[in-house]
């Protein structure tokens, strides 16, 4: 049994296709298939069920794949320990990021990261928080960025930054007032995200008492919400970093939220609890702090950096 064979079975499980797994591993399909057959013969058990044109792990094969994933992660740590000791930053970095956060940080993050750390092979996947947690636990991702509160056993949550929510009003919504108070719009329509829980919770936290009798409309993204408000009236909630995407005219419709109402979201960095690549993780934080407002970040993070 070799590490290369373990990489092959993990790739086949991930792609559920011998051809795609071979391409991902940089080998021919006959080579990959032959190595897997050899491993199955060595173990005396079938790892994958190839019947009915499907490639799925057998019951025992599923357990073997999970153990192979853990073994590969542990093996990779040898190179990581050496890299950390030498003070170099190289290798691969796989990130998961929430869809309600990605539009605001990825464009600048990718450019700055690749320019600063050209020796790192960066890969980013936009995923829901539940998928991020699973990827971390299975070793498919090194780190994740998502709203706070998704830490589970085996996954460590590092507070990263806090982002205010602002109110975007239609032009007919009492624009003469400098701040927004929830009681102002008792009879207005509120527009919210359909699948962004951080926005939904913040919106309803200060409007739920007045939501009775309101019509609450659902949309798929913030850009749609803003256009709906512009055309139909009412208001919506936008994260602070969306300000840069508004026109000058639209910015005149933005108001801060007044009163003791939940009007922010906390964003965290997630890693598996036994993750050891401190310098690699620091590259993520250093890149973010290079272009995001310093006031948004956790003070301890800015002062002391990442400590594992």
Secondary structure by P-SEA (a helix, b strand, c coil): ccaaaaaaaaaaaacccaaaaaaaacccaaaaaaaaaaaaaaacccccccccccccccaaaaaaaaaaaaaaaaaaaaaaaaaaaacccccbbbbbbbccccccccaaaaaaaaaaccccbbbbbbbcaaaaaaaaaaccccccccccccccccbbbbbcbbbbbbbbbccccccccccccccccccbbbbbbcccaaaaaaaacccccccccbbbbbbccaaaaaaaaacbbbbbbbcccccccccaaaaaabbbbccccccbbbbbbbccccccaaaaaaaaaaaaaccccccccccccccccccc
